[in-house]
Amino acid sequence: MDLVDAQSKLMELCIKELKGIPMERRDIAKTLLAAAGATALAERSEAQTCTPPCYVRTAAEIAAGITPTNTTYPANGPIDVRRYGYSADGQTSSAIMNTVALISAINVASAAVGGATGATVLLPTGIAYIASKIPGPNNTFVKTDIVLPNRVRLQGQNASGSILKATSDFSPATQPYMFWANNGTTAMFDSILQDLFIDCSDVVGLGGILTDAWQENSGLRSVGIMNFTTYGLRFRNVFAGGQSTCELQGVQFFASSLGATAGIRVDQISSVGGFLVHVRDTVIAGGSTGVIARGIDIVNDSLLLQNVHFENCTDGVYLDGVGSHTLQQITGISGTGTTTLVRAAATFSGRLTMTGCSRNGATNFLVNEASGETYTSPDLAEYAFPDIKAQNTAKAWCLFNGTLPGTNPPTAGSNVASVQRISTGRYRVNLLNYTQNANIAMFVSSNQGAPGANNWCQAASIAYFLVNLDVAGVPTDANEVHVVAFAL
């Protein structure tokens, strides 16, 4: 389709709209793209000469209505985006050309050929600027989205070798993200970004990727998303139906120094926790001077995390709703950047299992607002909520020497921070992680051994309880006191 044909087609579609005749959005997009390609590439196409080998126009290009501008690059097999005018030269002046070329390559990759759909778009090494507008008819510029379709893989040379960078004036069209994974209201499969970096250039209000329906064999593989000010990746619910799992592997999220909302945000996809996001071997970090409010923020759906590290995140993982979450070998960072490794909202009613996780200097290991538990130290080898077995075991126990003055750590025990000798035979046992309420059942024994000994406990608050040792009604110390407490 040349420029005249494209403009004529666009005029025809506009007349149809004025007459109220329904049109497909993709028809308009393809026509705009054809006009943009013809306008932006006309001179280069006329001057283009091909040094053999020259690769002729393919069936996929014909089906997509795309004419290559440099046929020295092959399109059979992996599609080289340079065939359509892409230049990873690190120049902002190439942004419009790169955007048109990238959309062209994606459209060719998604075209059906011989009853089959799916291809890989290859990016070269280097930095390529991307714009949010492309040339339209009558010397105008039209806002556009770079849509990642079904069955297409966008692949660079390695995670830091192929970089797609937003221009400083990037103004997203339909969605405030650099890329939009969308297949209407239909689930997506085999839609993958791999071996590349996405740089949002600290543009205020700009995120990395929005996905409406990624499912099996979709997601990110060895990808970096950096300098975003909202979300690095957001899963949005468009009621695509049947969503079950999406995998992110080897991803680096580096937020803008201006701060960001979340590295990964999962809206409510399923009402029963049925959608699983599997993240492994991944880092989520705030900028050098700004933090990410939540590393991962998920509502109602489920997480499987393996070897995930958080830096400069107020909450590493924030859980809400009914999902079932398994966290293995997740870590924070020393210093003040990450306040809480995992936080469960007061309205969290799902399941949480943590194995081999470490706050590594973060202030809190876990804050479970749903259970009233706050764990600061030490890290737990394994934690499960709710855990029926744990609810029927002791909340706290300790052995302490009641003759020591002042406040001291217990000789041995669990979930007891310290024991304070208030006066002779009177002690305060301070809990490390508080109970939900002051309904604590306590039992105490000591080695006083004198006739008339009377040992008793008193619940005082969710943070501590009192221990009393008497002999014939007289307060008496003991150098070996045993206490066990049951509570929620």
PyMOL commands that set and color helices and strands:
alter all, ss='L'
color gray80, all
select helices_A, chain A and resi 3-18+25-47+59-64+81-84+92-109+137-139+388-391
alter helices_A, ss='H'
color red, helices_A
select strands_A, chain A and resi 79-80+119-122+126-130+133-135+141-143+147-148+152-155+162-166+177-181+192-199+207-211+219-228+231-235+245-249+252-255+260-266+276-285+292-299+302-311+313-320+324-328+340-344+351-355+364-368+373-375+382-385+396-400+406-408+412-414+416-423+426-431+441-446+453-459+464-471+474-475+481-486
alter strands_A, ss='S'
color yellow, strands_A
deselect
rebuild
show_as cartoon
